[in-house]
Structure formats: structure tokens, C-alpha cells
Amino acid sequence: LGIALAMRGSIDPARQAMQRAVDLDPANADFLNNLGVLEMRHQRLDSAVNYFEQCLRIAPDHSRAANNLAECLVHLGRDDEALVLLKAHLPPAVACNNLGGIYDKLGAPEHARVMYRRALAHDPAFRNDERQRYVPGVLRRLMWAPDADRNAATARDASGRNVRAELYALALRHVGAAHASG
């Protein structure tokens, strides 16, 4: 009910319904994560952090809550804590990649690119990781190419349009959107 209310834009009733669900079943990690997401989406970051931390105490392997908490921490300027948190819950390459997705979602493509490269440094096989299946092949090749930054910065067609830069930005958005959706 809380999710349906939130999707309709009825935020206070959604919050109340979600809190009631937590009150009825305080050991349900998904209820806590959902309430944290609602709080995060409405810029109540301290409250969101609290719910995500409660969720992780109940279910330490709840990777969505870890990613959501990391996103809150980045919003709060606590980037180093976000990476430590992700590395505690995920393999290092995945943690770096997920933080890259968070940076991209928050409009920091340069930070995202650094984290995507760190993901590859941790595990070169990550380039072909099954978790990247949602990124179209052509975009994935461009995005992970060793010279992708150079190509994106310099390639122009006859009209002066930088198609590679547009594709590169599209690939970053795909990765960020996919990570945001869990």
C-alpha cells in the first residue's frame, strides 16, 4: 500500500503506511529499505540513513539497502564511507562500479568514470561481467574501451556533432539507471 501511495504522490500517507508495515513486522528488511527509499527521494537523508542502517543490521546481505545507503552517504558528502560500505557488502569491482552508477545518477560523470575504471582495475574480467547485460553491446564496448575518454572528447562527424560523446554519456546513464533500479 505504501509503495502504491508513493507512486500516486501521496507521500505522507505512503510514509504512514510504510511505517505501519515496519511496526507490524520490524524484522522485515524490505519494509525498512522501502521506507528508506521514500525518505531519500524526498531529501530526508538522515532519516533514510537510519532506515537503511536498520535494514542492514537485520539483513547484512541486503545489497539494495547497501547501495541505497551508499547513495545517501554520497548525497551527504561522505563518499569515502560510501565506498567502504559497498566494499564491505560487495566484491571490490562491483562496489566501485556501483559507486560509479551512483555518481552518474547524481550528475557527476567524471567521478563515475573514475569509479568505473577502478572497477576494471580490481577485476579486468568485469568488462564482460554478466551484471552489465543491461547495457547495449555497442555502448558497453565504447564505455569500457581503454581510449573511450579520448574518443568521446575528440570524435566529430561532418556536421560537427560529437556522436561518440553522446553515446558515451548514454552508456553512463544506462549504467546509472540500471544500478539505481537495483
N, C-alpha and C positions, 0 to 999 in steps of 0.2 A: 504494500500500500504506500509506504514512504517513497519508494522509487517512482511509482506512478504519479504521486502528488508532485514530486520534484520535477518530473518531466513536464507536467502541466504548468509549472511555475508557481505552485503553491508551496513556497519554501517553509514558512512557519508550520503549517500543518504536516508537511513532509518531515520536518525535524522532530515534531512531536510523535508522529507515527514511528519513526526510526528509533527514537529514544524509548518508546514503549516496548518495541521489539527487543531492544537491549535489556530493558528492565525485566522482561519476561524470560529471556534466555541470555544471561550475561556471559555465558561461555561460548556463544556463537560468534566466532571471529569475523565472519562475513557481515554480520549486523554492525559490528564496530567499524569495520572497514567502510561500509556504505555510509555510515554516519560521518566518518572522517572525510570521505569524498565530498559529501554535501557541504560540510564546513569549509573545506578547501576551496571549492568552487565559488563560495560566497565570501572569500577572503577572511575567514575566521581561522587563521592559520594556527594560532596557539591551541585552540580547541581541536582542530584537525590533528595536530601533532599528538595531542593527548589520546585521541581515539585510535590512531594508528599504533602508538606505543602499547596501548592496552591490547589491541589485536595481536601484536607480535609477542606479547607476554603469554597470551593464550595459545597462539599458533605460530611458533618461531619460524616455520617454513612457509608462511603466507607471503609469497613473493609479490603479489599485488600490493599488499599493505606496505611492504618494504619499499617498493617503487614509489608508492604514494607518499610515504613519509620522506623519502629522499627528495621528492619534488617540493614538499613543504619546506624542507631544510634549505633547498636552493633558493626558494622564494624569500626565506628569512636571512639569506646571505651566509648560510652555514654549509657551503659547498664541500669543504673537506669532510665534515661529518657525514654528508650525504654519500660520498664515495666510500668511506669506511663502513657505513651501514650496508650499502649494496654489496661490498666485498665480503661482508660477514654472512650474507644470505645467498650469494650467487658466486659462480666462478668468476675470477677476475676479468676475463674478456667480456663476459655477459654484463658484469657490473659496469664496466667502462662504457659499453655500448648503450646500456640503459640510461646512464647519466648523459650520454650524448643525445639520446632521444629527449630527455627532459630539457636539456639546454636548447635543443632545436624547437621544442614546443613553446618555450618561453622567449623565443626570438633571439637567441644567442648562437648563430650558426658557426662563428669562429670557435667558441668553446666546444660546440658539438663536434666539429671536425677534429679538434684535438683529442677528444674522448674516443671518437671512432678509430682514430689512428692508434691510440693506446690499446684499444680492444684488439687490434691486429697485432700489436707488439706482444701482447700477452699470449696470443694464440693465432698464428698466421692462418690456420685452418678455419678460423672464424669467418673468413671471407666467403666460404662455401657452407656456412652453418645453416642447418635446416630452419632455424628460427628466423632467418632472413627471407623465407619463401614468399612473404607478402610483398616484397619489393620486386617490381618487374625486372626481369633479367637485364635489359639494356640499361636501366637506371642503376642496378646493382654493379654492373661492370664499370660504368662511369664513376659511380660514387667511390668504389673501393680501388680504382686504378691508382697506381703509385703517382701518376702525374695528373690526377684529377684536378687538383687545385690550379696547376699551371694551365691546363686545358680550359678550365672554366673561366679563368681570368683573361685568356688571350684569344680564344676562338671566336671568330665573327664570320657571318655569311656575307653574301654580296650586298645585302641591304644594310649591313652594319649591326644586325641583330646578333646577340651572343646566345645562340641556341644551347651550347653546352652549359653555360652558366645557368640558364633556365632549367635544363634537365637536372643539373646538379642540385639546384635548390628544390626541385620537385622530389628528387630522391631523398633529400634530407627531411622534407615534410612527410613523405610516406613513412619513413622510419620513425619519426617523432609521433605521428598519428597512431602507428601500429603499437608502439610502446605505451602510449597513453591509454589505449584501449585494453591493455593487459595481454 
